[in-house]
Amino acid sequence: MEVVNTTMIGTYYYPEQWPAEEWAKDFQKMRAMGMRHVHMAEFAWTHLEPRQGEFRFDWLDEAVALAEANDLDIILCTPTATPPVWVAQNYPEALMVRANGRRVTHGSRAQRCVNTPEFNHLAEAIATRLATRYGPHPRVIGWQLDNELGHYEAAPCYCPACEQAFRAYLGERYG
């Protein structure tokens, strides 16, 4: 009977935060240390779509190729926890509202409201682009969807979309 090792040993890596000339060495070190997986693109939305509708995958293509060359499986992420500044500038309604009625500003992690149609449309666009481009890649073995849907220390959100959703929930639950 063959024993299959299912241990997932890997690391988070943010290539967009490091000089590209360091990447090859970094991936080689990952493999030399016994890593089998690398997790990338979690906070990279601004690097993937610096302006709305302008997608830049060249740097991630290179990182994926380096992972493959070093026999590393890849878990890619939807980068929706950290939207680019253009989301806040063009779609302020996609930002959370605090209990005092003030909308948060760009610059904090998870400042977006996941219940607004505007944010969901933009998040779907970047996630679809990533899935279309990298989904068929044989080394991409999984996806991390934004796994922390709360708003960290700023929860909850009091925007009109959240208020409407909460009222609908109360109506369904209590009539």
Secondary structure as GFF3:
##gff-version 3
##sequence-region A 1 175
A	DSSP	beta_strand	10	12	.	.	.	ID=ss1
A	DSSP	three_ten_helix	15	17	.	.	.	ID=ss2
A	DSSP	alpha_helix	20	32	.	.	.	ID=ss3
A	DSSP	beta_strand	37	40	.	.	.	ID=ss4
A	DSSP	alpha_helix	45	48	.	.	.	ID=ss5
A	DSSP	alpha_helix	58	69	.	.	.	ID=ss6
A	DSSP	beta_strand	73	77	.	.	.	ID=ss7
A	DSSP	alpha_helix	85	90	.	.	.	ID=ss8
A	DSSP	three_ten_helix	92	94	.	.	.	ID=ss9
A	DSSP	alpha_helix	117	134	.	.	.	ID=ss10
A	DSSP	beta_strand	140	144	.	.	.	ID=ss11
A	DSSP	three_ten_helix	152	154	.	.	.	ID=ss12
A	DSSP	alpha_helix	160	174	.	.	.	ID=ss13
###
